[in-house]
Amino acid sequence: MKCKITLNRGLKTVLGIVFSTMIGIAANAQAVIRVESVNTATDEISLINLGDATLDIGSYWLCLGPGSYVQVSNAAVGSTNLAPGENVSVAYNVDPVADGFSLFTTNSFSSSDPNILIDYVQWGAGNQPRVGQAVTAGRWDSASNFVSGESPYTFTGTATDFGSAFWASTQDIIRILSVNTGTDEIVLSNFGTTTVDIGSYWLCLGPGSYVQVSNAAVGSTNLAPGEDVSVAYNVDPVADGFSLFTTNSFGSSDPDILIDYIQWGAGNQPRVGQAVTAGRWDNVNSFVSGDSPYTFAGTATDFGSAFWNSTLGIDDFFESSVNIYPNPVNTELNINIQDESISELDLDIYDLSGRKVISQVINGGLINSIDLVSLRNGLYMLTISDGTNVVLSEKILKR
């Protein structure tokens, strides 16, 4: 027996709209292939699909410069058919000192068409081969800009971000996180992207007053990204200046040796002139005022008195028992401010380069949820301010 189903005109119209919408969504989906990371030590490059459609990139080309190129299918270690969010490693010999790397959809290597030259990164020095084409194509910011620091170099931006500001290197970034003159406790923190043992580093208050971190640390000096260690060091609670050195070259103004500085109570403390020359402090006369403990509220690249807080004027805020969780975090961060009288605080999250990646207004008396899905894994600095002063800062590890 045959059964005949007849659709009325209204239902046909509805189904037509549904099917058209589905087709439209499918048509708008696209793959966005980006260079995710470059490891010059292992000659490994990772490509990732940041789009919303699957694409086989086996026919794409890697290029370092004229005469140096290879097709992805011949260098890939794994499948080149990338679903959204998937990546593939490719083996390619690069110069660890300085080089520039292009990703092309075809072998038209002289093209500046952004549909052909789709991504670029250069490290170690500017003006690498193909950078002019990349700038013209909108795939790099400036011919002179490059990613500094040590490999691996990692892309930290979104699908539409291009240029040196959206790349991070593996760096040993050890910063002074807090100074408590009441307990003679100083906290050092790893703001970098790699584990580093700081036992050989030195603390210095001035000529003749120094100690190696390994001899003062209360805990392990082998710090993973985001980890801290406390060190015991007798400081002057009224006014003093504190330097952190990577070696015992205490007269140096090399920023790779004198890596951090803080002075409190009064300006012109010992070593401040060196710190200003090294770019580790803003001015010989500027200092952190108020009462200890003094807490660093900046990002990995911020230096100077403007990025330090004292307890002056923020006691009421801390009494509100702010709870930030979970940390490490995967997708959603919660900020619980119990004090209902607190309202319209500015919450900002910065990556290691100091770029603001999230900004949101939060309020007391409730749990404020912050969506971190769009952020790449890594270490970030969260700050909360009242419109004038930063009242809280905390490191957040996204996994």
Secondary structure, DSSP 8 states (H G I E B T S, - for coil): --------HHHHHHHHHHHHHHHHHHHH----EEEEEEETTTTEEEEEE-SSS-EE-TT-EEEEETTEEEEGGGTEES-SEE-TT-EEEEE----SSSEEEEEESSS-TT---TTTEEEEEEESSS--TTHHHHHHTTSSS-TT--B-SEEEEEE-S-TT--SGGGEEEE---EEEEEEETTTTEEEEEE-SSS-EE-TT-EEEEETTEEEEGGGTEES-SEE-TT-EEEEE----SSSEEEEEESSS-TT---TTTEEEEEEESSS--TTHHHHHHHTSSS-TT--B-SSS-EEE-S-TT--SGGGEE-STT-HHHHHT--EEE-SSBSSEEEEEE--TT---EEEEEE-TTS-EEEEEEE-SSEEEEEE-TTS-SEEEEEEEE-SSSEEEEEEEEE-
